Amino acid sequence: MISPRLSILPVLALLAAPALAAPSRASGPAAEARAIDVELIACGTRHSMSSWTDPKRGIGCGRDVVVRWLNEIAARTGGRLKVVVDKYQTSGPRTGNVAVPMENVYAVLEGTDPLRRKAAYVVSGHLDSRASDVMDTKSDAPGADDDASGVIVSILSAEALAAKPGGFRGTLVFAAVAGEEQGLLGARRLKEWLAEQGYQVGGMITDDIVGATNGSKDRRPRVFSEGGPDGVDSPGRQMARRLDELAGPKRVRLVFRRDRFGRGGDHIPFVEAGLPAIRITEPLENYDHQHQDIRVEKGVQYGDLIQYMDFPFVAEVAALNQLLLAELAAAPAPPKSALLTGAVTPSAKITVEAEEDPGRKGFEILRRETTDARWHLLRTVERPGEIVLEGTSTDNEYFAVRSVGRDGRRSLAVPCVAPPPAAPPAPAKPPGR
């Protein structure tokens, strides 16, 4: 359980020490990715229950690295990007069921549109690392890939998107969370914190193990998305499809399952809450480099070490994150609902409900065969209300609706569903009562 006791520590307080000078600027995203990785690895271990106060070793050292980089980015935005350290206490089986202190770092780029600024689009990597024993707080655990790479993506995305003149309609949150290896504790806190600030999560990406290709001929990162109640559609699935549509199937590989088989990540608390959330992971994992003590056995090097990293690949993953986040944060809100009727008739009927939005041009009606992975445009309409699809059966295809902005930005698709069943009539009262 997460303790209600927490504090928000202003970043400026962390920047008082001389050791926390702004990092030197590297040339290009791949070079910056390497520079950040080197600094995070230098902390020795970033186990969630290692020291939060030692400036040279432990997860507090890792926190300071992230804060320095984000603060340097924030300084260039004239104060538009706000950096926050969120302190909290939490417990679980992998803390020995004892409450322990943890901290998340968030950089918040507040939305510019009063209609959309409370919609938050989140990218997160987990700051913590681990050795073979998940409870080992002492051994070196460099975590170059798992998951310094995801933290790097958050930092690079903050740098790129905070530089956009005029900002975005919605709010962007760039996070580095603790406690993933101890049971997704930092992600659960992140979801709680967003709600406390009054944000509604419009989309969440966790980048976890996005630092290497390990010799894979297919260099596309995998995008994992949960199926819905019918195993087909969910908010996260629409998010994955939108990234595929924006980037193209040559740049991303859609994987239609919640996560790798039998495993999990920081998107799961959001998925379980019915929110749009996906996980991005490298195309081929090498398990000798994950959750391993650093050692050589029978000529095999074990450990999550920097020599196995592919920094141009990390930069490409960051660019994909930025592509999706920029689209969703600039787009109109998705429709509130899209109801499908017209069963046992020659024409399907879709009723769209949406709030007023001066930035919205209209709506796109999407369709796909039940065996297709991707949506296809059927028609456009200007206003919400009932749309009749003449000569189109409700039986053979799936349908969805999304908002389109005057600038061409598109929201996530909202699948069309049947109206909820009518409430049964109240039982008749017996005579004389």
Rosetta blueprint (number, residue, H / E / L):
1 M L
2 I E
3 S E
4 P E
5 R E
6 L E
7 S E
8 I E
9 L E
10 P E
11 V H
12 L H
13 A H
14 L H
15 L L
16 A L
17 A L
18 P H
19 A H
20 L H
21 A L
22 A L
23 P L
24 S L
25 R L
26 A L
27 S L
28 G L
29 P H
30 A H
31 A H
32 E H
33 A H
34 R H
35 A H
36 I H
37 D H
38 V H
39 E H
40 L H
41 I H
42 A L
43 C L
44 G L
45 T E
46 R L
47 H L
48 S L
49 M L
50 S L
51 S L
52 W L
53 T L
54 D L
55 P L
56 K L
57 R L
58 G L
59 I H
60 G H
61 C H
62 G H
63 R H
64 D H
65 V H
66 V H
67 V H
68 R H
69 W H
70 L H
71 N H
72 E H
73 I H
74 A H
75 A H
76 R L
77 T L
78 G L
79 G L
80 R L
81 L E
82 K E
83 V E
84 V E
85 V E
86 D E
87 K E
88 Y E
89 Q E
90 T E
91 S L
92 G L
93 P H
94 R H
95 T H
96 G L
97 N L
98 V L
99 A L
100 V E
101 P E
102 M E
103 E E
104 N E
105 V E
106 Y E
107 A E
108 V E
109 L E
110 E L
111 G L
112 T L
113 D L
114 P L
115 L L
116 R L
117 R L
118 K L
119 A E
120 A E
121 Y E
122 V E
123 V E
124 S E
125 G E
126 H E
127 L L
128 D L
129 S L
130 R L
131 A L
132 S L
133 D L
134 V L
135 M L
136 D L
137 T L
138 K L
139 S L
140 D L
141 A E
142 P L
143 G L
144 A L
145 D L
146 D L
147 D L
148 A H
149 S H
150 G H
151 V H
152 I H
153 V H
154 S H
155 I H
156 L H
157 S H
158 A H
159 E H
160 A H
161 L H
162 A H
163 A L
164 K L
165 P L
166 G L
167 G L
168 F L
169 R L
170 G L
171 T E
172 L E
173 V E
174 F E
175 A E
176 A E
177 V E
178 A L
179 G L
180 E L
181 E L
182 Q L
183 G L
184 L L
185 L H
186 G H
187 A H
188 R H
189 R H
190 L H
191 K H
192 E H
193 W H
194 L H
195 A H
196 E H
197 Q L
198 G L
199 Y L
200 Q E
201 V E
202 G E
203 G E
204 M E
205 I E
206 T E
207 D E
208 D L
209 I L
210 V L
211 G L
212 A L
213 T L
214 N L
215 G L
216 S L
217 K L
218 D L
219 R L
220 R L
221 P L
222 R E
223 V E
224 F E
225 S L
226 E L
227 G L
228 G L
229 P L
230 D L
231 G L
232 V L
233 D L
234 S L
235 P H
236 G H
237 R H
238 Q H
239 M H
240 A H
241 R H
242 R H
243 L H
244 D H
245 E H
246 L H
247 A H
248 G L
249 P L
250 K L
251 R L
252 V L
253 R E
254 L E
255 V E
256 F L
257 R L
258 R L
259 D L
260 R L
261 F L
262 G L
263 R L
264 G L
265 G L
266 D L
267 H L
268 I H
269 P H
270 F H
271 V H
272 E H
273 A L
274 G L
275 L L
276 P L
277 A E
278 I E
279 R E
280 I E
281 T E
282 E L
283 P L
284 L L
285 E L
286 N L
287 Y H
288 D H
289 H H
290 Q L
291 H L
292 Q L
293 D L
294 I L
295 R E
296 V E
297 E E
298 K L
299 G L
300 V E
301 Q E
302 Y E
303 G L
304 D L
305 L L
306 I H
307 Q H
308 Y H
309 M L
310 D L
311 F H
312 P H
313 F H
314 V H
315 A H
316 E H
317 V H
318 A H
319 A H
320 L H
321 N H
322 Q H
323 L H
324 L H
325 L H
326 A H
327 E H
328 L H
329 A H
330 A H
331 A L
332 P L
333 A L
334 P L
335 P L
336 K L
337 S E
338 A E
339 L E
340 L E
341 T E
342 G L
343 A L
344 V L
345 T L
346 P L
347 S L
348 A E
349 K E
350 I E
351 T E
352 V E
353 E E
354 A L
355 E L
356 E L
357 D L
358 P L
359 G L
360 R E
361 K E
362 G E
363 F E
364 E E
365 I E
366 L E
367 R E
368 R E
369 E E
370 T L
371 T L
372 D L
373 A L
374 R L
375 W L
376 H E
377 L E
378 L E
379 R E
380 T E
381 V E
382 E L
383 R L
384 P L
385 G E
386 E E
387 I E
388 V E
389 L E
390 E L
391 G L
392 T L
393 S L
394 T L
395 D L
396 N L
397 E E
398 Y E
399 F E
400 A E
401 V E
402 R E
403 S E
404 V E
405 G E
406 R L
407 D L
408 G L
409 R L
410 R E
411 S L
412 L L
413 A L
414 V E
415 P E
416 C L
417 V E
418 A L
419 P L
420 P L
421 P L
422 A L
423 A L
424 P L
425 P L
426 A L
427 P L
428 A L
429 K L
430 P L
431 P L
432 G L
433 R L
